[in-house]
Amino acid sequence: MAGGGSKDDLNLVPFIDLFSTLIVFLIMTAVWSQLETLSTNVDNVTSSDSAAANENPNARKETLTVTILKDRVEMGENVTQAGRVLTEKNYKIANLSGAIDAEKMQRVLDNWRGKYPEKKDVILNTENQIVYNQMIQTFDLLVGAGFPDVGVNTQ
Protein backbone atom coordinates (compact mmCIF):
# COMPACT_ATOMS: atom_id res chain seq x y z
CA MET A 1 0.00 0.00 0.00
CA ALA A 2 2.86 2.26 -0.34
CA GLY A 3 2.08 5.23 -2.49
CA GLY A 4 -1.63 4.38 -2.62
CA GLY A 5 -4.32 6.73 -1.34
CA SER A 6 -6.43 5.77 1.66
CA LYS A 7 -10.16 5.89 1.48
CA ASP A 8 -11.70 7.83 4.36
CA ASP A 9 -15.40 7.27 4.84
CA LEU A 10 -17.55 10.27 5.62
CA ASN A 11 -19.29 9.80 8.97
CA LEU A 12 -22.97 10.76 8.42
CA VAL A 13 -24.18 9.97 11.94
CA PRO A 14 -23.73 13.56 13.27
CA PHE A 15 -25.64 14.98 10.29
CA ILE A 16 -28.49 12.52 10.78
CA ASP A 17 -28.63 13.46 14.47
CA LEU A 18 -28.70 17.16 13.59
CA PHE A 19 -31.51 16.76 11.06
CA SER A 20 -33.60 14.54 13.32
CA THR A 21 -33.28 17.14 16.09
CA LEU A 22 -34.33 19.90 13.69
CA ILE A 23 -37.34 17.90 12.51
CA VAL A 24 -38.50 17.26 16.09
CA PHE A 25 -38.05 20.98 16.90
CA LEU A 26 -40.06 22.06 13.84
CA ILE A 27 -42.88 19.64 14.58
CA MET A 28 -43.12 20.77 18.19
CA THR A 29 -43.21 24.49 17.32
CA ALA A 30 -45.66 24.03 14.45
CA VAL A 31 -48.32 22.91 16.94
CA TRP A 32 -48.25 26.29 18.67
CA SER A 33 -48.49 28.51 15.59
CA GLN A 34 -51.97 29.67 14.64
CA LEU A 35 -53.20 31.66 11.66
CA GLU A 36 -55.72 34.45 12.03
CA THR A 37 -58.52 34.35 9.47
CA LEU A 38 -61.29 36.65 8.37
CA SER A 39 -64.80 35.25 8.22
CA THR A 40 -65.86 35.95 4.65
CA ASN A 41 -68.83 33.65 4.38
CA VAL A 42 -71.87 35.93 4.13
CA ASP A 43 -74.14 33.03 3.18
CA ASN A 44 -73.79 31.46 6.63
CA VAL A 45 -74.94 34.66 8.30
CA THR A 46 -77.96 35.12 6.08
CA SER A 47 -78.89 31.44 5.93
CA SER A 48 -78.94 31.12 9.73
CA ASP A 49 -81.17 34.18 9.94
CA SER A 50 -83.55 32.81 7.30
CA ALA A 51 -83.61 29.40 9.01
CA ALA A 52 -84.58 31.09 12.27
CA ALA A 53 -87.27 33.07 10.45
CA ASN A 54 -88.68 29.86 8.89
CA GLU A 55 -89.04 28.28 12.33
CA ASN A 56 -91.01 31.24 13.67
CA PRO A 57 -92.45 33.52 10.98
CA ASN A 58 -93.31 36.17 13.57
CA ALA A 59 -89.75 36.29 14.89
CA ARG A 60 -88.05 39.65 14.97
CA LYS A 61 -85.02 39.86 12.68
CA GLU A 62 -82.32 42.50 12.95
CA THR A 63 -79.88 43.05 10.09
CA LEU A 64 -76.88 45.30 10.65
CA THR A 65 -74.76 46.30 7.67
CA VAL A 66 -71.67 48.44 7.22
CA THR A 67 -70.80 49.56 3.69
CA ILE A 68 -67.42 51.11 2.93
CA LEU A 69 -67.53 53.43 -0.06
CA LYS A 70 -64.76 55.56 -1.50
CA ASP A 71 -65.86 58.79 0.19
CA ARG A 72 -67.96 57.59 3.13
CA VAL A 73 -69.10 54.72 5.33
CA GLU A 74 -72.79 53.84 5.45
CA MET A 75 -74.12 51.93 8.43
CA GLY A 76 -77.58 50.41 8.10
CA GLU A 77 -79.94 49.04 10.69
CA ASN A 78 -82.99 47.09 9.51
CA VAL A 79 -85.49 45.44 11.86
CA THR A 80 -88.31 43.33 10.44
CA GLN A 81 -91.03 41.19 11.96
CA ALA A 82 -93.52 39.03 10.07
CA GLY A 83 -92.39 40.56 6.77
CA ARG A 84 -92.98 44.15 7.91
CA VAL A 85 -90.22 46.70 8.35
CA LEU A 86 -90.27 47.98 11.93
CA THR A 87 -87.14 50.11 11.88
CA GLU A 88 -84.86 51.20 9.10
CA LYS A 89 -82.04 53.62 9.88
CA ASN A 90 -79.03 54.63 7.84
CA TYR A 91 -76.01 56.48 9.15
CA LYS A 92 -73.60 58.16 6.73
CA ILE A 93 -70.10 58.91 7.99
CA ALA A 94 -67.79 60.87 5.72
CA ASN A 95 -64.19 59.70 5.38
CA LEU A 96 -61.73 62.23 6.74
CA SER A 97 -59.02 62.78 4.09
CA GLY A 98 -59.20 59.16 2.96
CA ALA A 99 -59.31 57.68 6.48
CA ILE A 100 -62.34 56.22 8.25
CA ASP A 101 -63.76 58.29 11.12
CA ALA A 102 -63.41 55.63 13.80
CA GLU A 103 -64.91 57.76 16.59
CA LYS A 104 -68.24 58.27 14.83
CA MET A 105 -68.36 54.62 13.82
CA GLN A 106 -67.68 53.60 17.40
CA ARG A 107 -70.60 55.72 18.64
CA VAL A 108 -72.99 53.98 16.21
CA LEU A 109 -71.59 50.57 17.17
CA ASP A 110 -72.04 51.34 20.87
CA ASN A 111 -75.63 52.37 20.11
CA TRP A 112 -76.19 49.06 18.28
CA ARG A 113 -74.64 47.09 21.13
CA GLY A 114 -77.06 48.76 23.56
CA LYS A 115 -80.11 48.08 21.35
CA TYR A 116 -79.18 44.53 20.33
CA PRO A 117 -77.11 42.94 23.13
CA GLU A 118 -77.61 39.40 21.76
CA LYS A 119 -76.66 40.29 18.17
CA LYS A 120 -73.27 38.90 17.12
CA ASP A 121 -73.20 39.28 13.33
CA VAL A 122 -72.73 42.24 10.99
CA ILE A 123 -72.44 42.23 7.19
CA LEU A 124 -69.51 44.29 5.89
CA ASN A 125 -69.92 45.44 2.28
CA THR A 126 -67.05 47.02 0.35
CA GLU A 127 -66.38 48.53 -3.04
CA ASN A 128 -63.51 47.22 -5.11
CA GLN A 129 -61.84 50.65 -5.14
CA ILE A 130 -61.39 51.02 -1.39
CA VAL A 131 -58.03 50.70 0.31
CA TYR A 132 -57.54 47.30 1.96
CA ASN A 133 -56.41 48.99 5.18
CA GLN A 134 -59.84 50.65 5.49
CA MET A 135 -61.57 47.28 5.35
CA ILE A 136 -59.27 45.82 8.00
CA GLN A 137 -59.67 48.88 10.24
CA THR A 138 -63.46 48.59 9.95
CA PHE A 139 -63.30 44.85 10.57
CA ASP A 140 -61.26 45.46 13.73
CA LEU A 141 -63.75 48.10 14.93
CA LEU A 142 -66.65 45.68 14.45
CA VAL A 143 -64.97 42.81 16.28
CA GLY A 144 -63.80 45.16 19.05
CA ALA A 145 -67.35 46.46 19.52
CA GLY A 146 -68.63 42.96 20.24
CA PHE A 147 -69.67 41.74 16.80
CA PRO A 148 -67.34 38.75 16.24
CA ASP A 149 -69.27 37.26 13.28
CA VAL A 150 -68.45 39.63 10.43
CA GLY A 151 -69.43 38.52 6.96
CA VAL A 152 -67.46 40.30 4.23
CA ASN A 153 -69.12 41.00 0.89
CA THR A 154 -67.15 42.72 -1.87
CA GLN A 155 -68.84 44.35 -4.85
C-alpha positions in Angstrom: 0.0 0.0 0.0 2.9 2.3 -0.3 2.1 5.2 -2.5 -1.6 4.4 -2.6 -4.3 6.7 -1.3 -6.4 5.8 1.7 -10.2 5.9 1.5 -11.7 7.8 4.4 -15.4 7.3 4.8 -17.6 10.3 5.6 -19.3 9.8 9.0 -23.0 10.8 8.4 -24.2 10.0 11.9 -23.7 13.6 13.3 -25.6 15.0 10.3 -28.5 12.5 10.8 -28.6 13.5 14.5 -28.7 17.2 13.6 -31.5 16.8 11.1 -33.6 14.5 13.3 -33.3 17.1 16.1 -34.3 19.9 13.7 -37.3 17.9 12.5 -38.5 17.3 16.1 -38.1 21.0 16.9 -40.1 22.1 13.8 -42.9 19.6 14.6 -43.1 20.8 18.2 -43.2 24.5 17.3 -45.7 24.0 14.5 -48.3 22.9 16.9 -48.2 26.3 18.7 -48.5 28.5 15.6 -52.0 29.7 14.6 -53.2 31.7 11.7 -55.7 34.5 12.0 -58.5 34.3 9.5 -61.3 36.6 8.4 -64.8 35.2 8.2 -65.9 35.9 4.7 -68.8 33.6 4.4 -71.9 35.9 4.1 -74.1 33.0 3.2 -73.8 31.5 6.6 -74.9 34.7 8.3 -78.0 35.1 6.1 -78.9 31.4 5.9 -78.9 31.1 9.7 -81.2 34.2 9.9 -83.6 32.8 7.3 -83.6 29.4 9.0 -84.6 31.1 12.3 -87.3 33.1 10.4 -88.7 29.9 8.9 -89.0 28.3 12.3 -91.0 31.2 13.7 -92.4 33.5 11.0 -93.3 36.2 13.6 -89.8 36.3 14.9 -88.1 39.7 15.0 -85.0 39.9 12.7 -82.3 42.5 13.0 -79.9 43.0 10.1 -76.9 45.3 10.7 -74.8 46.3 7.7 -71.7 48.4 7.2 -70.8 49.6 3.7 -67.4 51.1 2.9 -67.5 53.4 -0.1 -64.8 55.6 -1.5 -65.9 58.8 0.2 -68.0 57.6 3.1 -69.1 54.7 5.3 -72.8 53.8 5.4 -74.1 51.9 8.4 -77.6 50.4 8.1 -79.9 49.0 10.7 -83.0 47.1 9.5 -85.5 45.4 11.9 -88.3 43.3 10.4 -91.0 41.2 12.0 -93.5 39.0 10.1 -92.4 40.6 6.8 -93.0 44.1 7.9 -90.2 46.7 8.3 -90.3 48.0 11.9 -87.1 50.1 11.9 -84.9 51.2 9.1 -82.0 53.6 9.9 -79.0 54.6 7.8 -76.0 56.5 9.1 -73.6 58.2 6.7 -70.1 58.9 8.0 -67.8 60.9 5.7 -64.2 59.7 5.4 -61.7 62.2 6.7 -59.0 62.8 4.1 -59.2 59.2 3.0 -59.3 57.7 6.5 -62.3 56.2 8.2 -63.8 58.3 11.1 -63.4 55.6 13.8 -64.9 57.8 16.6 -68.2 58.3 14.8 -68.4 54.6 13.8 -67.7 53.6 17.4 -70.6 55.7 18.6 -73.0 54.0 16.2 -71.6 50.6 17.2 -72.0 51.3 20.9 -75.6 52.4 20.1 -76.2 49.1 18.3 -74.6 47.1 21.1 -77.1 48.8 23.6 -80.1 48.1 21.3 -79.2 44.5 20.3 -77.1 42.9 23.1 -77.6 39.4 21.8 -76.7 40.3 18.2 -73.3 38.9 17.1 -73.2 39.3 13.3 -72.7 42.2 11.0 -72.4 42.2 7.2 -69.5 44.3 5.9 -69.9 45.4 2.3 -67.1 47.0 0.3 -66.4 48.5 -3.0 -63.5 47.2 -5.1 -61.8 50.6 -5.1 -61.4 51.0 -1.4 -58.0 50.7 0.3 -57.5 47.3 2.0 -56.4 49.0 5.2 -59.8 50.7 5.5 -61.6 47.3 5.3 -59.3 45.8 8.0 -59.7 48.9 10.2 -63.5 48.6 10.0 -63.3 44.8 10.6 -61.3 45.5 13.7 -63.8 48.1 14.9 -66.7 45.7 14.4 -65.0 42.8 16.3 -63.8 45.2 19.1 -67.3 46.5 19.5 -68.6 43.0 20.2 -69.7 41.7 16.8 -67.3 38.7 16.2 -69.3 37.3 13.3 -68.5 39.6 10.4 -69.4 38.5 7.0 -67.5 40.3 4.2 -69.1 41.0 0.9 -67.2 42.7 -1.9 -68.8 44.4 -4.9 
